[in-house]
Every structure is written in C-alpha cells, then in structure tokens.
Amino acid sequence: MPGKSVKAAVAAVVAAVALAGCGGSPKVGTAALVGDDRITVTTLSQNVRDWRTQFRADPAANELRANATGLTPQLAGDSESDLQGALTLLINFRVAAKVADQAGVEVTGGQVDGAVHDLNDEGGAASITLASGLPRAHTRDLARLVATQRAVMQRFGADLKNPMNPATQQAGQQWNELFQRTAGDMHIKVNPRYGHYDASKFEIGPIVYRLSSPESGI
C-alpha cells in the first residue's frame, strides 16, 4: 500500500479493503458465507467480545479510531455496528486471498512481516488492528491484507514509494476493481441480521428490513 500514514494503513483494511449471494439457504448459526468458507455467528461474537475488551484498554487504538479517516464506519459502543465492522474485515481477508490468486501473486511470510513492521512504525500493528475493529489476534491477517494490496498493485505497475505517481493511482483503481469483481464471483452471503455486503464500498451495508420477507435461518 503506497504512502506512510496511519490513515492510509488503516484505510487499506476497508479499501482493500467487497454482494448478495445466490442459491441455497446457509446453515443456522452462519454469520456469512464467502464462497465455500463459513464464518459462524459464534466466531464473530467471540471476536467482537475480545475486541471490546482489548480496545477499551488501548489508548493508541482509541486515538487512531477517533482521528483516522478511512476507518470502518462503525464506532465503538454500538453493538450492531461492531459486529458489522468485524464481519466486514473477516470477509475482506478472504476476498483478498482470492484476489492474490486472480492476480497471480503469491504473498510471502516475509512480505507480511514487512507489513507488520510498517504498521508498527505507523502507530503499532496491534493498535491499528484494534482501531480497525478486530482483536489483536488478527494483526497478522490485517498485515497480510496490506501486503496483498501492495503486491497486487506492484503487479499492476505501482511505484509504492510514490503514491502520487499516475501509475500508482491507476494500479490502486485496478486493485479496487479486481477486488469488486472477485467478491462478486465468490457469491458472498451475509446473515440479514448484520446487513448486506456492498461491493462498491467493500463493507457491510445497513440492515434492510422487509416485512414481507422474514429473516431466514441463516
């Protein structure tokens, strides 16, 4: 990811950080289906519980979340949006892995290490993870997403040391477009209680209430 700012580092989570699926009824207890990969309600709930505890105890994460633009739109303290924000990132991690495959890019452990190092320089990788809406256990997942975006953009001709370079900006647009297409092909399904996945924004959108369509047992 080009640039050396906390805002850019955290924004990668959503701008990389993204559609309603089709066919079949997901199993009870499912928060989302990303292709054949199931994210359970239990997993999501535990992540949010851990995040809340850790976030409250991390002043740096609170400051980052309060001041950085490009964060997931959910705010700490809103139970529904906490769940939406965490689920957005859990989905985006899976989409990013598929994007790497589509682009013919292999993200190495060393590249992930480098992303962790850079996030540490920009305010702390663990604190940035908390500011983004997930507990510290997902720090390396967040770093892998950042490393994936960097690698794919480089494949598209980006100069990561020069974010204003037209080639870098074009590569960023190509990354976004590939992410959207890939997400669409993965037939992402979200439990209606959490909203719907909006590919154009790379995030879980607002809950849509339809009186004539009761919530299914997803």
C-alpha positions in Angstrom: 0.0 0.0 0.0 1.5 3.3 -1.0 2.0 6.1 1.5 3.4 6.2 5.0 0.4 7.4 7.1 -1.7 5.8 9.8 -4.8 6.8 7.8 -3.6 5.0 4.7 -2.6 1.9 6.7 -6.0 1.6 8.3 -7.8 2.5 5.2 -6.3 -0.5 3.4 -8.5 -2.6 5.7 -11.7 -1.3 4.1 -10.5 -0.1 0.7 -8.7 -3.3 0.1 -10.2 -3.4 1.7 -16.1 -6.2 -1.2 -22.8 -8.7 -2.8 -25.5 -10.5 -2.2 -25.1 -14.2 -2.9 -27.5 -16.6 -4.6 -28.9 -20.0 -4.2 -29.3 -22.2 -1.2 -30.0 -21.5 2.5 -27.0 -21.2 4.7 -26.8 -23.2 7.9 -28.2 -21.9 11.1 -25.6 -20.1 13.1 -23.8 -18.7 10.0 -22.8 -15.0 10.0 -21.6 -15.1 6.4 -20.6 -17.4 3.6 -17.7 -16.4 1.4 -17.7 -19.0 -1.3 -17.4 -22.3 0.5 -15.9 -20.7 3.6 -18.3 -20.3 6.5 -17.9 -17.6 9.2 -20.0 -18.6 12.2 -22.0 -16.4 14.5 -20.0 -17.8 17.4 -16.7 -16.9 15.8 -17.9 -13.4 15.0 -19.3 -12.8 18.5 -16.2 -14.0 20.2 -14.0 -11.7 18.0 -16.2 -8.8 19.0 -16.1 -9.6 22.7 -12.3 -9.9 22.6 -12.1 -6.7 20.6 -14.2 -4.7 23.0 -12.0 -5.7 26.0 -8.8 -5.0 24.2 -9.9 -1.8 22.6 -11.0 -0.2 25.9 -7.6 -0.9 27.3 -5.6 0.5 24.3 -5.4 4.4 24.3 -3.5 4.4 21.0 -6.2 2.3 19.3 -8.9 4.7 20.6 -7.0 7.7 19.3 -6.4 6.1 15.9 -10.1 5.1 15.5 -11.2 8.6 16.6 -8.9 10.6 14.3 -8.1 8.5 11.2 -10.3 8.8 8.2 -10.8 5.6 6.1 -11.6 3.5 9.2 -14.5 1.2 9.0 -17.6 3.4 9.7 -18.6 1.6 12.8 -18.0 3.2 16.2 -17.0 1.5 19.4 -20.0 1.1 21.7 -22.6 0.4 19.0 -23.2 -3.3 19.3 -24.7 -3.8 15.9 -22.1 -1.8 14.1 -19.3 -3.5 16.0 -20.5 -6.8 14.6 -20.8 -5.4 11.1 -17.3 -3.9 11.2 -15.7 -7.1 12.4 -17.6 -9.2 9.8 -16.6 -6.8 7.0 -12.9 -7.4 7.8 -13.3 -11.2 8.2 -14.9 -11.2 4.8 -12.3 -8.9 3.2 -9.4 -11.1 4.4 -10.9 -14.0 2.5 -11.6 -11.9 -0.6 -8.1 -10.5 -0.6 -6.6 -14.0 -0.6 -8.7 -14.8 -3.7 -7.6 -11.5 -5.3 -4.0 -12.6 -5.0 -4.8 -15.8 -6.8 -6.6 -13.9 -9.5 -3.7 -11.6 -10.0 -1.1 -14.4 -10.0 0.6 -13.0 -6.9 2.0 -15.1 -4.0 2.2 -13.2 -0.7 5.2 -14.5 1.3 5.7 -14.6 5.0 8.5 -12.0 4.6 6.1 -9.6 2.9 3.6 -10.0 5.7 6.5 -9.4 8.2 7.3 -6.2 6.3 3.7 -5.0 6.5 3.7 -5.7 10.3 6.9 -3.7 10.6 5.5 -0.8 8.7 2.2 -0.8 10.7 4.3 -0.8 13.8 6.1 2.3 12.6 2.7 4.0 11.9 1.2 3.6 15.4 1.5 -0.1 16.2 0.2 -3.0 14.2 -1.8 -4.3 17.1 -3.3 -0.9 17.9 -4.2 -0.4 14.2 -5.9 -3.8 14.2 -7.9 -2.8 17.2 -8.7 0.6 15.6 -10.0 -1.3 12.6 -12.4 -3.3 14.6 -10.8 -6.7 15.3 -8.8 -8.1 18.3 -5.0 -8.3 18.3 -5.2 -12.0 17.2 -6.0 -10.7 13.7 -3.0 -8.4 13.5 -1.2 -10.7 11.1 -4.3 -11.1 9.0 -4.6 -7.4 8.6 -0.9 -7.2 7.7 -1.4 -9.9 5.1 -4.2 -7.9 3.5 -1.9 -4.8 3.4 0.9 -6.9 1.9 -1.5 -8.4 -0.6 -2.7 -5.0 -1.8 0.9 -3.9 -2.2 1.9 -7.0 -4.1 -1.1 -6.8 -6.5 -0.6 -3.1 -7.1 3.0 -3.6 -7.9 2.0 -6.3 -10.4 -0.2 -3.6 -11.9 2.8 -1.2 -12.2 2.5 0.8 -9.0 5.5 2.7 -7.5 4.8 2.2 -3.8 7.3 4.9 -2.9 5.4 7.5 -4.9 1.6 7.4 -4.2 1.1 10.4 -6.4 2.5 8.7 -9.5 -0.3 8.3 -12.1 0.8 4.6 -12.5 0.4 4.1 -8.8 -3.1 5.7 -8.7 -4.1 3.6 -11.7 -2.9 0.5 -10.0 -4.9 1.4 -7.0 -8.0 1.7 -9.1 -7.3 -1.7 -10.8 -6.9 -3.2 -7.3 -10.3 -1.9 -6.3 -11.9 -3.1 -9.5 -10.4 -6.6 -9.2 -11.5 -6.8 -5.5 -15.0 -6.0 -6.5 -15.1 -8.5 -9.3 -13.6 -11.2 -7.2 -16.0 -10.6 -4.4 -18.9 -10.8 -6.8 -17.7 -14.1 -8.1 -17.4 -15.5 -4.6 -21.2 -15.3 -4.0 -20.9 -13.7 -0.6 -23.9 -14.1 1.6 -24.4 -12.2 4.9 -26.9 -13.1 7.6 -29.7 -10.5 7.2 -29.3 -9.5 10.9 -26.0 -7.9 10.1 -27.0 -6.2 6.8 -25.7 -6.9 3.3 -22.3 -6.8 1.7 -21.8 -3.8 -0.5 -19.1 -4.5 -3.1 -18.8 -0.8 -4.1 -17.8 0.2 -0.6 -16.0 -3.0 0.5 -18.1 -3.3 3.6 -21.3 -4.5 5.2 -24.1 -2.1 4.4 -27.1 -1.1 6.5 -29.7 -3.7 7.6 -32.6 -3.8 5.2 -36.0 -4.6 6.9 -38.6 -6.3 4.7 -41.8 -7.0 6.4 -42.9 -9.4 3.7 -39.6 -11.3 3.8 -39.0 -12.7 7.3 -35.4 -13.4 8.2 -34.3 -16.9 7.2 -32.4 -19.3 9.4 -29.0 -18.3 8.1 
